[in-house]
Amino acid sequence: MVSLNEAAADMGRYLIKASLLLAVAACGASRAGVSAAERPFTVSEVTSFDSPWAMSFLPGSGVPMTKMALVTEKGGRLWLVDTASGRKEEVAGVPKVHVEGRAGCSMC
């Protein structure tokens, strides 16, 4: 015979598993087949990188005064990119990084 506490614990585990399953299913529900006409933005390649990791637009980007962004690569390089022309310049003085596994970079 199953006690009330055991039944409650089993139900709790079941609810947790069901919640996790729903969360994972929701993550996979993307609109990968969206056409360019349906997007609220445009996509255009500006320049290329060996292994881009993160990007941040600098303040004022998107207005005529400046269209600059910083792009990091997994290996530790930092680039200053002009998003209007595609010109990129490596930023000097960046600390060395230790790249390990899929998680990314960490400071040495």
PyRosetta script that sets phi, psi and omega in degrees:
from pyrosetta import init, pose_from_sequence

init()
pose = pose_from_sequence("MVSLNEAAADMGRYLIKASLLLAVAACGASRAGVSAAERPFTVSEVTSFDSPWAMSFLPGSGVPMTKMALVTEKGGRLWLVDTASGRKEEVAGVPKVHVEGRAGCSMC")
pose.set_psi(1, 138.5)
pose.set_omega(1, -179.4)
pose.set_phi(2, -93.1)
pose.set_psi(2, 131.5)
pose.set_omega(2, 179.4)
pose.set_phi(3, -76.2)
pose.set_psi(3, 165.3)
pose.set_omega(3, 178.9)
pose.set_phi(4, -63.2)
pose.set_psi(4, -38.9)
pose.set_omega(4, 178.7)
pose.set_phi(5, -64.3)
pose.set_psi(5, -41.7)
pose.set_omega(5, 179.0)
pose.set_phi(6, -65.5)
pose.set_psi(6, -40.3)
pose.set_omega(6, 179.0)
pose.set_phi(7, -64.4)
pose.set_psi(7, -40.8)
pose.set_omega(7, 178.9)
pose.set_phi(8, -66.0)
pose.set_psi(8, -40.0)
pose.set_omega(8, 178.8)
pose.set_phi(9, -65.4)
pose.set_psi(9, -42.0)
pose.set_omega(9, 177.4)
pose.set_phi(10, -62.2)
pose.set_psi(10, -42.5)
pose.set_omega(10, 179.2)
pose.set_phi(11, -64.1)
pose.set_psi(11, -40.7)
pose.set_omega(11, 178.2)
pose.set_phi(12, -61.6)
pose.set_psi(12, -44.2)
pose.set_omega(12, 177.8)
pose.set_phi(13, -63.3)
pose.set_psi(13, -40.0)
pose.set_omega(13, 178.6)
pose.set_phi(14, -62.6)
pose.set_psi(14, -44.7)
pose.set_omega(14, -179.8)
pose.set_phi(15, -64.9)
pose.set_psi(15, -38.7)
pose.set_omega(15, 177.4)
pose.set_phi(16, -63.9)
pose.set_psi(16, -45.3)
pose.set_omega(16, 178.9)
pose.set_phi(17, -62.3)
pose.set_psi(17, -42.9)
pose.set_omega(17, 179.7)
pose.set_phi(18, -64.3)
pose.set_psi(18, -40.2)
pose.set_omega(18, 178.8)
pose.set_phi(19, -64.2)
pose.set_psi(19, -43.5)
pose.set_omega(19, 178.4)
pose.set_phi(20, -63.9)
pose.set_psi(20, -39.7)
pose.set_omega(20, 178.6)
pose.set_phi(21, -62.7)
pose.set_psi(21, -43.8)
pose.set_omega(21, 178.1)
pose.set_phi(22, -64.5)
pose.set_psi(22, -39.6)
pose.set_omega(22, 179.4)
pose.set_phi(23, -64.6)
pose.set_psi(23, -43.0)
pose.set_omega(23, 178.8)
pose.set_phi(24, -65.6)
pose.set_psi(24, -41.0)
pose.set_omega(24, 179.2)
pose.set_phi(25, -63.9)
pose.set_psi(25, -38.4)
pose.set_omega(25, 179.8)
pose.set_phi(26, -66.7)
pose.set_psi(26, -34.8)
pose.set_omega(26, 179.1)
pose.set_phi(27, -65.3)
pose.set_psi(27, -31.8)
pose.set_omega(27, -178.7)
pose.set_phi(28, -83.4)
pose.set_psi(28, -5.7)
pose.set_omega(28, -176.9)
pose.set_phi(29, -87.1)
pose.set_psi(29, 66.6)
pose.set_omega(29, -179.8)
pose.set_phi(30, -97.6)
pose.set_psi(30, 167.5)
pose.set_omega(30, 178.7)
pose.set_phi(31, -105.2)
pose.set_psi(31, 63.9)
pose.set_omega(31, -175.9)
pose.set_phi(32, -63.6)
pose.set_psi(32, -25.8)
pose.set_omega(32, -177.0)
pose.set_phi(33, -92.1)
pose.set_psi(33, 23.7)
pose.set_omega(33, -178.3)
pose.set_phi(34, -73.3)
pose.set_psi(34, 129.9)
pose.set_omega(34, 179.8)
pose.set_phi(35, -79.4)
pose.set_psi(35, 161.7)
pose.set_omega(35, -179.6)
pose.set_phi(36, -60.1)
pose.set_psi(36, -32.8)
pose.set_omega(36, -179.3)
pose.set_phi(37, -68.1)
pose.set_psi(37, -26.8)
pose.set_omega(37, -178.6)
pose.set_phi(38, -85.1)
pose.set_psi(38, -14.3)
pose.set_omega(38, -178.1)
pose.set_phi(39, -76.4)
pose.set_psi(39, 142.5)
pose.set_omega(39, 176.5)
pose.set_phi(40, -84.2)
pose.set_psi(40, 15.6)
pose.set_omega(40, -178.4)
pose.set_phi(41, -151.1)
pose.set_psi(41, 167.9)
pose.set_omega(41, 176.1)
pose.set_phi(42, -109.7)
pose.set_psi(42, 152.4)
pose.set_omega(42, 179.8)
pose.set_phi(43, -121.4)
pose.set_psi(43, 128.0)
pose.set_omega(43, 175.0)
pose.set_phi(44, -147.8)
pose.set_psi(44, 136.7)
pose.set_omega(44, 179.5)
pose.set_phi(45, -74.1)
pose.set_psi(45, 130.1)
pose.set_omega(45, -178.5)
pose.set_phi(46, -100.9)
pose.set_psi(46, -46.6)
pose.set_omega(46, 179.2)
pose.set_phi(47, -156.7)
pose.set_psi(47, -178.7)
pose.set_omega(47, -178.8)
pose.set_phi(48, -129.2)
pose.set_psi(48, 159.4)
pose.set_omega(48, -178.4)
pose.set_phi(49, -136.7)
pose.set_psi(49, 160.4)
pose.set_omega(49, 178.1)
pose.set_phi(50, -69.6)
pose.set_psi(50, -48.9)
pose.set_omega(50, -176.8)
pose.set_phi(51, -151.9)
pose.set_psi(51, 74.4)
pose.set_omega(51, -176.4)
pose.set_phi(52, -62.6)
pose.set_psi(52, 143.8)
pose.set_omega(52, -175.9)
pose.set_phi(53, -121.8)
pose.set_psi(53, -46.2)
pose.set_omega(53, -179.2)
pose.set_phi(54, -151.1)
pose.set_psi(54, 156.7)
pose.set_omega(54, 179.9)
pose.set_phi(55, -141.5)
pose.set_psi(55, 142.6)
pose.set_omega(55, 177.5)
pose.set_phi(56, -142.3)
pose.set_psi(56, 127.6)
pose.set_omega(56, 176.5)
pose.set_phi(57, -77.8)
pose.set_psi(57, 138.8)
pose.set_omega(57, 179.2)
pose.set_phi(58, -77.1)
pose.set_psi(58, 154.6)
pose.set_omega(58, 179.7)
pose.set_phi(59, -54.4)
pose.set_psi(59, 137.9)
pose.set_omega(59, -179.2)
pose.set_phi(60, 91.4)
pose.set_psi(60, -6.5)
pose.set_omega(60, -180.0)
pose.set_phi(61, -64.6)
pose.set_psi(61, 145.7)
pose.set_omega(61, 179.7)
pose.set_phi(62, 94.9)
pose.set_psi(62, -7.9)
pose.set_omega(62, 175.0)
pose.set_phi(63, -111.2)
pose.set_psi(63, 161.2)
pose.set_omega(63, -175.6)
pose.set_phi(64, -57.6)
pose.set_psi(64, -24.2)
pose.set_omega(64, -177.0)
pose.set_phi(65, -65.9)
pose.set_psi(65, -42.6)
pose.set_omega(65, -177.1)
pose.set_phi(66, -150.5)
pose.set_psi(66, 139.8)
pose.set_omega(66, 175.9)
pose.set_phi(67, -134.5)
pose.set_psi(67, 61.4)
pose.set_omega(67, -174.2)
pose.set_phi(68, -111.3)
pose.set_psi(68, 149.6)
pose.set_omega(68, 177.6)
pose.set_phi(69, -141.8)
pose.set_psi(69, 154.7)
pose.set_omega(69, 171.8)
pose.set_phi(70, -104.9)
pose.set_psi(70, 133.9)
pose.set_omega(70, 179.0)
pose.set_phi(71, -128.1)
pose.set_psi(71, 128.8)
pose.set_omega(71, 175.1)
pose.set_phi(72, -102.9)
pose.set_psi(72, 150.4)
pose.set_omega(72, 173.4)
pose.set_phi(73, -111.3)
pose.set_psi(73, 152.8)
pose.set_omega(73, -176.7)
pose.set_phi(74, -56.0)
pose.set_psi(74, -33.2)
pose.set_omega(74, -179.7)
pose.set_phi(75, -73.5)
pose.set_psi(75, -8.6)
pose.set_omega(75, 175.9)
pose.set_phi(76, 112.4)
pose.set_psi(76, -6.6)
pose.set_omega(76, 179.1)
pose.set_phi(77, -74.4)
pose.set_psi(77, 146.7)
pose.set_omega(77, 177.4)
pose.set_phi(78, -121.3)
pose.set_psi(78, 130.9)
pose.set_omega(78, -177.1)
pose.set_phi(79, -119.4)
pose.set_psi(79, 140.7)
pose.set_omega(79, 169.3)
pose.set_phi(80, -100.2)
pose.set_psi(80, 120.3)
pose.set_omega(80, -172.5)
pose.set_phi(81, -118.8)
pose.set_psi(81, 130.8)
pose.set_omega(81, 171.6)
pose.set_phi(82, -88.2)
pose.set_psi(82, 108.1)
pose.set_omega(82, -174.9)
pose.set_phi(83, -71.3)
pose.set_psi(83, -15.0)
pose.set_omega(83, 178.6)
pose.set_phi(84, -81.0)
pose.set_psi(84, -40.8)
pose.set_omega(84, -175.8)
pose.set_phi(85, -103.5)
pose.set_psi(85, -20.0)
pose.set_omega(85, -176.1)
pose.set_phi(86, 86.6)
pose.set_psi(86, -2.8)
pose.set_omega(86, 179.3)
pose.set_phi(87, -67.3)
pose.set_psi(87, 134.7)
pose.set_omega(87, 177.9)
pose.set_phi(88, -129.7)
pose.set_psi(88, 147.3)
pose.set_omega(88, -178.5)
pose.set_phi(89, -135.0)
pose.set_psi(89, 129.1)
pose.set_omega(89, 179.5)
pose.set_phi(90, -71.5)
pose.set_psi(90, 135.2)
pose.set_omega(90, 179.4)
pose.set_phi(91, -86.5)
pose.set_psi(91, 127.7)
pose.set_omega(91, -179.3)
pose.set_phi(92, -85.7)
pose.set_psi(92, 159.2)
pose.set_omega(92, 174.2)
pose.set_phi(93, 84.0)
pose.set_psi(93, 13.6)
pose.set_omega(93, -179.7)
pose.set_phi(94, -78.2)
pose.set_psi(94, 134.2)
pose.set_omega(94, 179.5)
pose.set_phi(95, -61.9)
pose.set_psi(95, 151.6)
pose.set_omega(95, 176.4)
pose.set_phi(96, -65.5)
pose.set_psi(96, 149.9)
pose.set_omega(96, 177.6)
pose.set_phi(97, -122.2)
pose.set_psi(97, 159.0)
pose.set_omega(97, 175.8)
pose.set_phi(98, -112.7)
pose.set_psi(98, 112.2)
pose.set_omega(98, -178.8)
pose.set_phi(99, -92.2)
pose.set_psi(99, 128.1)
pose.set_omega(99, -177.1)
pose.set_phi(100, -144.4)
pose.set_psi(100, 121.1)
pose.set_omega(100, 174.9)
pose.set_phi(101, 63.3)
pose.set_psi(101, -155.4)
pose.set_omega(101, -176.9)
pose.set_phi(102, -90.2)
pose.set_psi(102, -10.9)
pose.set_omega(102, -174.2)
pose.set_phi(103, -73.4)
pose.set_psi(103, -22.9)
pose.set_omega(103, 174.1)
pose.set_phi(104, 117.6)
pose.set_psi(104, -141.1)
pose.set_omega(104, -170.3)
pose.set_phi(105, -105.5)
pose.set_psi(105, 152.4)
pose.set_omega(105, 170.0)
pose.set_phi(106, -145.0)
pose.set_psi(106, 151.3)
pose.set_omega(106, -179.3)
pose.set_phi(107, -68.6)
pose.set_psi(107, 143.0)
pose.set_omega(107, 178.3)
pose.set_phi(108, -74.7)
pose.dump_pdb("model.pdb")
